[in-house]
């Protein structure tokens, strides 16, 4: 069983490192660092141009 847990943890870490997962985690986020908050997403460019740190500056 410990080997299974180790494999699941490894898999979860690999998934978390995927660019699409990283982008998805910031959508609709309203807390944490401002550069990791994207309150509304309507276009792919929103990840580059409309995070809260850019909107507030």
C-alpha positions as CSV (number, residue, x, y, z in Angstrom):
1,X,0.0,0.0,0.0
2,X,2.8,2.6,0.7
3,X,4.0,2.1,-2.8
4,X,0.6,2.9,-4.2
5,X,0.5,6.1,-2.2
6,X,3.9,7.0,-3.4
7,X,2.8,6.5,-7.0
8,X,-0.4,8.5,-6.5
9,X,1.7,11.4,-5.0
10,X,4.1,11.3,-7.9
11,X,1.2,11.3,-10.4
12,X,-0.5,14.3,-8.6
13,X,2.8,16.2,-8.7
14,X,3.2,15.5,-12.4
15,X,-0.4,16.7,-13.1
16,X,0.1,19.8,-11.0
17,X,3.1,20.8,-13.1
18,X,1.2,20.8,-16.4
19,X,0.7,24.3,-17.8
20,X,-3.0,23.8,-18.4
21,X,-3.5,22.8,-14.7
22,X,-1.5,25.8,-13.5
23,X,-3.6,28.1,-15.7
24,X,-6.8,26.5,-14.5
25,X,-6.0,26.9,-10.9
26,X,-5.9,30.7,-11.1
27,X,-9.3,31.1,-12.8
28,X,-12.0,32.4,-10.5
29,X,-9.4,32.6,-7.7
30,X,-10.1,35.6,-5.4
31,X,-7.4,35.1,-2.7
32,X,-3.6,34.6,-2.7
33,X,-1.0,36.4,-4.7
34,X,-2.5,38.9,-7.2
35,X,-0.6,37.5,-10.1
36,X,-2.3,34.1,-9.4
37,X,-5.8,35.6,-9.5
38,X,-7.9,35.7,-12.7
39,X,-11.5,36.6,-11.6
40,X,-13.0,36.1,-15.0
41,X,-11.7,34.3,-18.1
42,X,-13.1,35.1,-21.5
43,X,-10.0,34.7,-23.8
44,X,-6.7,32.9,-23.7
45,X,-4.9,36.3,-23.5
46,X,-6.6,36.9,-20.2
47,X,-3.9,34.8,-18.5
48,X,-1.3,37.3,-19.8
49,X,-3.2,40.6,-19.6
50,X,-5.9,40.4,-17.0
51,X,-4.6,38.9,-13.8
52,X,-5.4,41.1,-10.8
53,X,-1.9,42.4,-10.4
54,X,-2.1,43.9,-13.9
55,X,-5.7,45.1,-13.4
56,X,-4.8,47.0,-10.2
57,X,-1.7,48.7,-11.5
